[in-house]
């Protein structure tokens, strides 16, 4: 019986995942159509558009950053297509990212999680198109303002993820470390993208490229000092009970338990054992690797940069595999974590120094304009794909509406029926006689509630009130009817008390009906309401069920109405009920 307790949603709920896949497929057709249109424009304008082959080649370091970031954004978009994303991301990724952060950070992340939870399907699909669009934009727009606009979009989206999605990469949390992803992959995405915004003439400047690698070098040294700082748990391993006591072994042990291929979990688990048995050696190697990488970048000679590049890439690879566990397993992995993009930034900036191109003149930079026909056409297509995701995401962020599909997911979809409702003569909470005939001409939502229940019934009643508010002026066309489901507590006074306590006292179209026990039992049997008395209590356990009747008194729809265990699910129930009532006018 569901009348005595709430329920939640599993991340793999088939109704949600099917709707997610369907919406994604439908919008994929829009994306495909945009590329077909772009290809047609490119073919028509190609012969008339001036070539850009005479312009200087793109600097090697910039090209590495541009293509690498584009590929990473596309990979992130692919990871967002995982079936568990709509329901699993808020509590599986967003809120845990800010668990040990200050309350203001948790509040910001919770706000982002609520936006996602209210509209999980549309929000999850929107993120796919934003990230796919940015990735394609960076790849196709090689030069000019179109390329810079794509980089700006990358920065804006990365920073929004960094703040509202990851709690600023946990930099305000205790125990933050580069090994564990701080300052956050999205922050590094934004930094890397900023090097695509600057004019390409900067990549010919020794001052700019040297300063860039030195700033990155200072970052590595600072992270190494933070990792070596005593008292932060980085030098500890197993405790005397052979339980993880140090940060590194705890992180690796946790990541090894993530759902993933057995061979990967075995590798990470073995490293966790090593980190627990030899914590000083393991942490010292990480500290040395970060400091050596940073020092090589700070010296910025050709030899030191090569050493820094090799050591830095090895550090990133080892950390990515053994500590971050690749970052994308578990069903709700949103990106491959910090190390791949940090390695990309390292390669791009080092090549910016060692493969610095000949100086580009201001005139050559100016002639690049938007960056050529391919950049203009397919960059515009990519921008439209971003807009395809950005518009519904913006709407979700300013709206408090909740997807009514959540209520169906928790209760299974409604069943269409067609039979005459059972005639009755009962008494409402005001002491007035109400008959089934008196309700004809209105659409009726009929449910069964226990007036002394303290779990689902009050929630359903409050959502009836919320439904009435959602209907607005149309509420006068609807009757919200509850029939008493408790054989012992069925007085008018109790019905009135329940009505007032749950905010329905001022609702003229609300009727909490009761009568003598034979009348009630006849209705329970007809509408398949299964009741049983609770031992040592006044409550009656019963199934939560709602019937919708049209204006002629014909039952047209029946559905389970368990309101769920969160405010989001409660609001979804009222949104669903209002939607279905409107369909019967």
For each residue, the residues with C-beta under 8 A, 3 or more apart:
1: 4 530 532 541 542 543
2: 5 7 456 543 544 560 562
3: 450 453 455 456 457 485 540 541 542 543 544
4: 1 453 455 456 534 539 541
5: 2 455 456
6: 455 456 459 562 563 564 565 569
7: 2 410 562 564 565
8: 410 564 565 566 569
9: 13 16 87 406 409 410 564 569
10: 13 87
11: 84 87 88 92 331 332
12: 17 83 84 87
13: 9 10 16 17 87 409 410
14: 17 18
15: 18 19 405 408 409 412 413
16: 9 13 19 20 86 87 120 121 405 406 409
17: 12 13 14 20 21 83 84 86
18: 14 15 21 22
19: 15 16 22 23 121 405
20: 16 17 23 24 83 85 86 120 121 124 125
21: 17 18 24 25 83
22: 18 19 25 26
23: 19 20 26 27 121 122 125
24: 20 21 27 28 81 125 128
25: 21 22 28 29
26: 22 23 29 30
27: 23 24 30 31 125 129 388
28: 24 25 31 32
29: 25 26 32 33
30: 26 27 33 34 388
31: 27 28 34 35 129 132 385 388
32: 28 29 35 36
33: 29 30 36 37
34: 30 31 37 38 381 384 385
35: 31 32 38 39 378 381
36: 32 33 39 40
37: 33 34 40 41 381
38: 34 35 41 42 377 378 380 381
39: 35 36 42 43
40: 36 37 43 44
41: 37 38 44 45 377
42: 38 39 45 46 373 374 377 378
43: 39 40 46
44: 40 41
45: 41 42 48 49 373 377
46: 42 43 49 373
47:
48: 45
49: 45 46 372 373
50:
51: 54
52: 55 143 368 371 372
53:
54: 51
55: 52 143 364 367 368
56: 200 357 358 360 364
57: 357
58: 62 63 66 142 143 200
59: 62 63 200 203 204 352 355 356 357
60: 63 64 351 352 355 357
61: 64 65 203 209 347 348 349 350 351 352 353 355
62: 58 59 65 66 195 196 200 203 348 352
63: 58 59 60 66 67 142
64: 60 61 67 68 344 347 348 351
65: 61 62 68 69 192 195 196 344 345 348
66: 58 62 63 69 70 138 139 142 147 151 196
67: 63 64 70 71 138 139
68: 64 65 71 72 192 341 344 347 348
69: 65 66 72 73 135 138 154 189 192 193 196 341 344
70: 66 67 73 74 134 135 136 137 138 139
71: 67 68 74 75 135 139
72: 68 69 75 76 135 189 335 336 340 341 344
73: 69 70 76 77 131 132 134 135 138 154 189
74: 70 71 77 78 131 132 135 136
75: 71 72 78 79 135 335 336
76: 72 73 79 80 131 135 334 335
77: 73 74 80 81 127 128 129 131 132 135
78: 74 75 81
79: 75 76 82 328 333 334 335
80: 76 77 85 124 127 128 131 334
81: 24 77 78 85 128
82: 79 85 331 332 333
83: 12 17 20 21 331
84: 11 12 17 87 88 92 331 332
85: 20 80 81 82 88 89 124 332
86: 16 17 20 89 120 121 123 124
87: 9 10 11 12 13 16 84 90 120
88: 11 84 85 91 92 93 331 332
89: 85 86 92 93 94 116 120 124 332 334
90: 87 93 94 95 113 114 116 117
91: 88 94 95 96 113
92: 11 84 88 89 96 330 331 332
93: 88 89 90 96 97 165 332 334
94: 89 90 91 97 98 109 112 113 116 165 166
95: 90 91 98 99 106 109 110 113
96: 91 92 93 99
97: 93 94 101 109 165 166 167 170
98: 94 95 101 105 106 108 109 110 166 167 170 173
99: 95 96 106 173
100: 170 173 174 175
101: 97 98 105 106 109 167 168 170 172 173
102: 105 106 172
103: 106 107
104: 107 108
105: 98 101 102 108 109 167 168 172
106: 95 98 99 101 102 103 109 110 167
107: 103 104 110 111
108: 98 104 105 111 112 163 164 167
109: 94 95 97 98 101 105 106 112 113 164 165 166 167
110: 95 98 106 107 113 114
111: 107 108 114 115 164
112: 94 108 109 115 116 164 165
113: 90 91 94 95 109 110 116 117
114: 90 110 111 117 118 568
115: 111 112 118 119 123 396 397
116: 89 90 94 112 113 119 120 123 124
117: 90 113 114 120 566 568
118: 114 115 396 399 400 401 402 403 568 571
119: 115 116 122 123 392 396 399 401 402 403
120: 16 20 86 87 89 116 117 123 124 403 406
121: 16 19 20 23 86 124 125 403 405
122: 23 119 125 126 392 396 403
123: 86 115 116 119 120 126 127 392 393 396
124: 20 80 85 86 89 116 120 121 127 128
125: 20 23 24 27 121 122 128 129 389 392
126: 122 123 129 130 388 389 390 392 393 396
127: 77 80 123 124 130 131 389 393
128: 24 77 80 81 124 125 131 132 389
129: 27 31 77 125 126 132 133 385 386 388 389
130: 126 127 133 134 157 386 389 390 393
131: 73 74 76 77 80 127 128 134 135 157 389
132: 31 73 74 77 128 129 135 136 385
133: 129 130 136 137 153 382 383 384 385 386 387 388 389
134: 70 73 130 131 137 138 150 153 154 157 382 386
135: 69 70 71 72 73 74 75 76 77 131 132 138 139
136: 70 74 132 133 139 140 378 381 382 385
137: 70 133 134 140 141 149 150 153 154 379 382 383 386
138: 66 67 69 70 73 134 135 141 147 150 151 154 196
139: 66 67 70 71 135 136
140: 136 137 374 375 378 379 382
141: 137 138 144 146 147 149 150 371 374 375 378 379 382
142: 58 63 66 147 371 372 374 375
143: 52 55 58 147 200 368 371 372 375
144: 141 147 148 368 369 370 371 372 375
145: 148 149 368 369 370 371
146: 141 149 150 370 371 375 376 379 380
147: 66 138 141 142 143 144 150 151 196 371 375 379
148: 144 145 151 152 196 197
149: 137 141 145 146 152 153 379 383
150: 134 137 138 141 146 147 153 154 196 379 382 383
151: 66 138 147 148 154 155 193 194 196 197
152: 148 149 155 156 193 197
153: 133 134 137 149 150 156 157 383 386
154: 69 73 134 137 138 150 151 157 158 189 190 193 196
155: 151 152 158 159 190 193 194 197
156: 152 153 159 160
157: 130 131 134 153 154 160 161
158: 154 155 161 162 186 187 189 190 193
159: 155 156 162 163 186 187 190
160: 156 157 163 164 165
161: 157 158 164 165 166 186
162: 158 159 165 166 168 169 184 186 187 190
163: 108 159 160 166 167 168
164: 108 109 111 112 160 161
165: 93 94 97 109 112 160 161 162 186
166: 94 97 98 109 161 162 163 169 170 184 186
167: 97 98 101 105 106 108 109 163 170 172 173
168: 101 105 162 163 171 172 183 184 187
169: 162 166 176 181 182 183 184 185 186 187
170: 97 98 100 101 166 167 173 176 180 181 182 184
171: 168 176 182 183 184
172: 101 102 105 167 168 176
173: 98 99 100 101 167 170 176 182
174: 100
175: 100 180 232 233 247
176: 169 170 171 172 173 180 182 183 226
177: 180 182 223 226 227 232 234 247
178: 181 182 183 223 226 227 290 319 338
179: 227 247 248 251 286 319 323 324
180: 170 175 176 177 247 251 323 324
181: 169 170 178 184 185 324 327 337 338
182: 169 170 171 173 176 177 178 338
183: 168 169 171 176 178 187 188 338
184: 162 166 168 169 170 171 181 187 188 338
185: 169 181 188 189 327 335 336 337 338 340 341
186: 158 159 161 162 165 166 169 189 190 335
187: 158 159 162 168 169 183 184 190 191
188: 183 184 185 191 192 338 341 342 345
189: 69 72 73 154 158 185 186 192 193 341
190: 154 155 158 159 162 186 187 193 194
191: 187 188 194 195 345
192: 65 68 69 188 189 195 196 341 344 345 348
193: 69 151 152 154 155 158 189 190 196 197
194: 151 155 190 191 197 198
195: 62 65 191 192 198 212 348 349 352
196: 62 65 66 69 138 147 148 150 151 154 192 193
197: 148 151 152 155 193 194
198: 194 195 202 203 208
199: 202 365
200: 56 58 59 62 143 203 204 360 365 368
201: 204 205 359 360 361 362 365
202: 198 199 205 208
203: 59 61 62 198 200 208 209 352 356 357 360
204: 59 200 201 356 357 358 359 360
205: 201 202 208 209 359
206: 209 210 353 356
207: 210 211
208: 198 202 203 205 211 212
209: 61 203 205 206 212 213 349 352 353 356
210: 206 207 213 214 300 353
211: 207 208 214 215
212: 195 208 209 215 216 349 352
213: 209 210 216 217 297 300 305 349 350 352 353
214: 210 211 217 218 297 298 300
215: 211 212 218 219
216: 212 213 219 220 294 297 345 346 349
217: 213 214 220 221 293 294 295 296 297 298 300 308
218: 214 215 221 222 294 298
219: 215 216 222 223 294
220: 216 217 223 224 290 291 293 294 297 312
221: 217 218 224 225 290 291 294 295 298
222: 218 219 225 226 294
223: 177 178 219 220 226 227 290 294
224: 220 221 227 228 286 287 288 289 290 291 294
225: 221 222 228 229 291
226: 176 177 178 222 223 229 232
227: 177 178 179 223 224 234 283 286 287 290
228: 224 225 234 283 287
229: 225 226 232 234
230: 235
231:
232: 175 177 226 229 247
233: 175 236 245 246 247
234: 177 227 228 229 246 247 248 283
235: 230 246 279 280 283
236: 233 245 246 247 249 279
237: 244 245 246 249 275 276 277 278 279
238: 241 242 243 244 245 246 249 276 277
239: 242 243 244 245
240:
241: 238
242: 238 239 276
243: 238 239
244: 237 238 239 249 250 253 272 276
245: 233 236 237 238 239 249 250
246: 233 234 235 236 237 238 249 250 275 276 279 283
247: 175 177 179 180 232 233 234 236 250 251
248: 179 234 251 252 275 279 282 283 286 323
249: 236 237 238 244 245 246 252 253 272 275 276 279
250: 244 245 246 247 253 254
251: 179 180 247 248 254 255 323
252: 248 249 255 256 268 269 271 272 275 322 323 325
253: 244 249 250 256 257 269 272 276
254: 250 251 257 258
255: 251 252 258 268 323 324 325
256: 252 253 265 268 269 272 325
257: 253 254 265
258: 254 255 265 325 329 330
259: 329 330 331
260: 264 265 325 326 329 330
261: 264 265 329
262: 265 266
263: 266 267
264: 260 261 267 268 325 326 329
265: 256 257 258 260 261 262 268 269
266: 262 263 269 270
267: 263 264 270 271 321 322
268: 252 255 256 264 265 271 272 321 322 325
269: 252 253 256 265 266 272 273
270: 266 267 273 274
271: 252 267 268 274 275 322 323
272: 244 249 252 253 256 268 269 275 276
273: 269 270 276 277
274: 270 271 277 278 282
275: 237 246 248 249 252 271 272 278 279 282
276: 237 238 242 244 246 249 253 272 273 279
277: 237 238 273 274
278: 237 274 275 281 282
279: 235 236 237 246 248 249 275 276 282 283
280: 235 283 284
281: 278 284 285
282: 248 274 275 278 279 285 286
283: 227 228 234 235 246 248 279 280 286 287
284: 280 281 287 288
285: 281 282 288 289
286: 179 224 227 248 282 283 289 290 315 319
287: 224 227 228 283 284 290 291
288: 224 284 285 291 292
289: 224 285 286 292 293 311 312 314 315 318
290: 178 220 221 223 224 227 286 287 293 294 315
291: 220 221 224 225 287 288 294 295
292: 288 289 295 296 307 308 311
293: 217 220 289 290 296 297 308 311 312 315 346
294: 216 217 218 219 220 221 222 223 224 290 291 297 298 308
295: 217 221 291 292 298 299 304 308
296: 217 292 293 299 304 305 307 308 309 311 312
297: 213 214 216 217 220 293 294 300 304 305 308 350
298: 214 217 218 221 294 295
299: 295 296 304 305
300: 210 213 214 217 297 304 305 353
301: 304 305
302: 305 306 354
303: 306 307
304: 295 296 297 299 300 301 307 308
305: 213 296 297 299 300 301 302 308 309 350 353 354
306: 302 303 309 310 354
307: 292 296 303 304 310 311
308: 217 292 293 294 295 296 297 304 305 311 312 346 350
309: 296 305 306 312 313 346 347 350
310: 306 307 313 314
311: 289 292 293 296 307 308 314 315
312: 220 289 293 296 308 309 315 316 343 346
313: 309 310 316 317 343 346 347
314: 289 310 311 317 318
315: 286 289 290 293 311 312 318 319
316: 312 313 319 320 339 340 342 343 346
317: 313 314 320 321 339 343
318: 289 314 315 321 322 323
319: 178 179 286 315 316 322 323 324 339
320: 316 317 323 324 326 327 336 337 339 340 343
321: 267 268 317 318 324 325 326
322: 252 267 268 271 318 319 325
323: 179 180 248 251 252 255 271 318 319 320
324: 179 180 181 255 319 320 321 327 337 338 339
325: 252 255 256 258 260 264 268 321 322 329
326: 260 264 320 321 329 333 336 337
327: 181 185 320 324 333 335 336 337 338 339
328: 79 333 334 335 336 337
329: 258 259 260 261 264 325 326 333
330: 92 258 259 260 333
331: 11 82 83 84 88 92 259
332: 11 82 84 85 88 89 92 93
333: 79 82 326 327 328 329 330 336
334: 76 79 80 89 93 328
335: 72 75 76 79 185 186 327 328
336: 72 75 185 320 326 327 328 333 339 340
337: 181 185 320 324 326 327 328 340
338: 178 181 182 183 184 185 188 324 327 341 342
339: 316 317 319 320 324 327 336 342 343
340: 72 185 316 320 336 337 343 344
341: 68 69 72 185 188 189 192 338 344 345
342: 188 316 338 339 345 346
343: 312 313 316 317 320 339 340 346 347
344: 64 65 68 69 72 192 340 341 347 348
345: 65 188 191 192 216 341 342 348 349
346: 216 293 308 309 312 313 316 342 343 349 350
347: 61 64 68 309 313 343 344 350 351
348: 61 62 64 65 68 192 195 344 345 351 352
349: 61 195 209 212 213 216 345 346 352 353
350: 61 213 297 305 308 309 346 347 353 354
351: 60 61 64 347 348 354 355
352: 59 60 61 62 195 203 209 212 213 348 349 355 356
353: 61 206 209 210 213 300 305 349 350 356
354: 302 305 306 350 351
355: 59 60 61 351 352
356: 59 203 204 206 209 352 353
357: 56 57 59 60 203 204 360
358: 56 204
359: 201 204 205
360: 56 200 201 203 204 357 364 365
361: 201 364 365
362: 201 365 366
363: 366 367
364: 55 56 360 361 367 368
365: 199 200 201 360 361 362 368
366: 362 363 369
367: 55 363 364
368: 52 55 143 144 145 200 364 365 371 372
369: 144 145 366
370: 144 145 146 375 376 379
371: 52 141 142 143 144 145 146 147 368 375 376 379
372: 49 52 142 143 144 368 375 376
373: 42 45 46 49 376 377
374: 42 140 141 142 377 378 379
375: 140 141 142 143 144 146 147 370 371 372 378 379
376: 146 370 371 372 373 379 380
377: 38 41 42 45 373 374 380 381
378: 35 38 42 136 140 141 374 375 381 382
379: 137 140 141 146 147 149 150 370 371 374 375 376 382 383
380: 38 146 376 377 383 384
381: 34 35 37 38 136 377 378 384 385
382: 133 134 136 137 140 141 150 378 379 385 386
383: 133 137 149 150 153 379 380 386 387
384: 34 133 380 381 387 388
385: 31 34 129 132 133 136 381 382 388 389
386: 129 130 133 134 137 153 382 383 389 390
387: 133 383 384 390 391
388: 27 30 31 126 129 133 384 385 391
389: 125 126 127 128 129 130 131 133 385 386 392 393
390: 126 130 386 387 393 394
391: 387 388 394 395
392: 119 122 123 125 126 389 395 396
393: 123 126 127 130 389 390 396 397
394: 390 391 397 398
395: 391 392 398 399
396: 115 118 119 122 123 126 392 393 399
397: 115 393 394
398: 394 395
399: 118 119 395 396
400: 118
401: 118 119 575
402: 118 119 406 568 571 572 575
403: 118 119 120 121 122 406 572 575
404: 407 408 572 575 576 579
405: 15 16 19 121 408 409 572 576
406: 9 16 120 402 403 409 410 564 568 569 572 576
407: 404 410 411 561 563 564 569 572 573 575 576 577
408: 15 404 405 411 412 413 414 559 576
409: 9 13 15 16 405 406
410: 7 8 9 13 406 407 562 564 569
411: 407 408 559 560 561 562
412: 15 408 559 560
413: 15 408 559
414: 408 557 558 559 580
415: 557 558 559
416: 556 557
417: 555 556 557 558
418: 554 555 556
419: 554 555
420: 553 554 555
421: 436 444 446 547 549 553 554 555
422: 436 522 523 526 527
423: 435 436 437
424: 435 436 513 515 519 523
425: 433 434 435 436 515 519
426: 433 434 435 483 513 514 515 519
427: 431 432 433 434 492 513 514 515
428: 431 432 433 434 492 495 511 512 513
429: 492 495 496 498 499 510 511 512
430: 496
431: 427 428 492
432: 427 428
433: 425 426 427 428
434: 425 426 427 428 438 439 511 513
435: 423 424 425 426 438 439
436: 421 422 423 424 425 439 440 553
437: 423 440 553
438: 434 435
439: 434 435 436 442 444 479 481 549 553
440: 436 437 551 552 553
441: 551
442: 439 477 478 479 509 551
443: 477 478 479 548 549 550 551 581 584 585
444: 421 439 478 479 481 547 548 549 553
445: 464 467 478 479 480 481 546 547 548 577 581
446: 421 481 482 483 527 546 547 548 549
447: 460 464 481 482 483 544 545 546 547 561
448: 482 483 484 485 524 527 529 542 545
449: 453 457 460 461 482 483 484 485 498 512
450: 3 453 457 484 485 486 489 539 540 542
451: 457 484 486 489 490 494 495 497 498 512
452: 486 489 494 498 538 539
453: 3 4 449 450 456 457 458 486 539 540
454: 457 458 539
455: 3 4 5 6 458 459
456: 2 3 4 5 6 453 459 460 544 562 563
457: 3 449 450 451 453 454 460 461 485
458: 453 454 455 461 462 498 501 502
459: 6 455 456 462 463 563 570
460: 447 449 456 457 463 464 544 561 563 573
461: 449 457 458 464 465 482 498 499 502 503 504
462: 458 459 465 466 502 503 570
463: 459 460 466 467 563 570 571 573 574 577
464: 445 447 460 461 467 468 480 482 504 510 574 577
465: 461 462 468 469 502 503 504 507 510
466: 462 463 469 470 570 571 574
467: 445 463 464 470 471 480 574 577 578 581
468: 464 465 471 475 478 480 507 509 510
469: 465 466 472 475
470: 466 467 574 575 578
471: 467 468 474 475 477 478 578 581 582
472: 469 475
473: 476
474: 471 477 478 582 585
475: 468 469 471 472 478 509
476: 473 509
477: 442 443 471 474 585
478: 442 443 444 445 468 471 474 475 509 581
479: 439 442 443 444 445 509 511
480: 445 464 467 468 504 507 509 510 511
481: 439 444 445 446 447 511 513
482: 446 447 448 449 461 464 511 512 513
483: 426 446 447 448 449 513 514 520 523
484: 448 449 450 451 489 490 495 512 513 514 515 520
485: 3 448 449 450 457 520 524 529 531 540 542
486: 450 451 452 453 489 490 531 538 539 540
487: 490 517 520 521 531 533 540
488: 533 538 540
489: 450 451 452 484 486 494 538
490: 451 484 486 487 494 495 514 515 516 517 520
491: 494 495 514
492: 427 428 429 431 495 496 514
493: 496 497
494: 451 452 489 490 491 497 498 514
495: 428 429 451 484 490 491 492 498 499 512 513 514
496: 429 430 492 493 499 500 512
497: 451 493 494 500 501
498: 429 449 451 452 458 461 494 495 501 502 512
499: 429 461 495 496 502 504 505 510 512
500: 496 497 504 505
501: 458 497 498
502: 458 461 462 465 498 499
503: 461 462 465
504: 461 464 465 480 499 500 507 510 512
505: 499 500
506:
507: 465 468 480 504 510
508:
509: 442 468 475 476 478 479 480
510: 429 464 465 468 480 499 504 507
511: 428 429 434 479 480 481 482
512: 428 429 449 451 482 484 495 496 498 499 504
513: 424 426 427 428 434 481 482 483 484 495
514: 426 427 483 484 490 491 492 494 495 520
515: 424 425 426 427 484 490 519 520
516: 490 519 520
517: 487 490 520 521
518: 521 522
519: 424 425 426 515 516 522 523
520: 483 484 485 487 490 514 515 516 517 523 524
521: 487 517 518 524 525
522: 422 518 519 525 526
523: 422 424 483 519 520 526 527 529
524: 448 485 520 521 527 529 530 531
525: 521 522 528 529
526: 422 522 523
527: 422 446 448 523 524 545 547
528: 525 543 545
529: 448 485 523 524 525 542 543 545
530: 1 524 542 543
531: 485 486 487 524 540 541 542
532: 1 540 541 542
533: 487 488 540 541
534: 4 537 538 539 540 541
535:
536:
537: 534
538: 452 486 488 489 534
539: 4 450 452 453 454 486 534
540: 3 450 453 485 486 487 488 531 532 533 534
541: 1 3 4 531 532 533 534
542: 1 3 448 450 485 529 530 531 532
543: 1 2 3 528 529 530 560
544: 2 3 447 456 460 560 561 562 563
545: 447 448 527 528 529 558 559 560 561
546: 445 446 447 558 559 560 561 577
547: 421 444 445 446 447 527 555 557 558
548: 443 444 445 446 555 556 557 558 580 581 584
549: 421 439 443 444 446 553 554 555 556
550: 443 553 554 556 584
551: 440 441 442 443 584 585
552: 440
553: 420 421 436 437 439 440 444 549 550
554: 418 419 420 421 549 550
555: 417 418 419 420 421 547 548 549 558
556: 416 417 418 548 549 550 584
557: 414 415 416 417 547 548 580 584
558: 414 415 417 545 546 547 548 555
559: 408 411 412 413 414 415 545 546
560: 2 411 412 543 544 545 546
561: 407 411 447 460 544 545 546 573
562: 2 6 7 410 411 456 544
563: 6 407 456 459 460 463 544 569 570 573
564: 6 7 8 9 406 407 410 568 569 570 572 573
565: 6 7 8 569
566: 8 117 569 570
567: 570 571
568: 114 117 118 402 406 564 571 572
569: 6 8 9 406 407 410 563 564 565 566 572 573
570: 459 462 463 466 563 564 566 567 573 574
571: 118 402 463 466 567 568 574 575
572: 402 403 404 405 406 407 564 568 569 575 576
573: 407 460 463 561 563 564 569 570 576 577
574: 463 464 466 467 470 570 571 577 578
575: 401 402 403 404 407 470 571 572 578 579
576: 404 405 406 407 408 572 573 579 580
577: 407 445 463 464 467 546 573 574 580 581
578: 467 470 471 574 575 581 582
579: 404 575 576 582 583
580: 414 548 557 576 577 583 584
581: 443 445 467 471 478 548 577 578 584 585
582: 471 474 578 579 585
583: 579 580
584: 443 548 550 551 556 557 580 581
585: 443 474 477 551 581 582
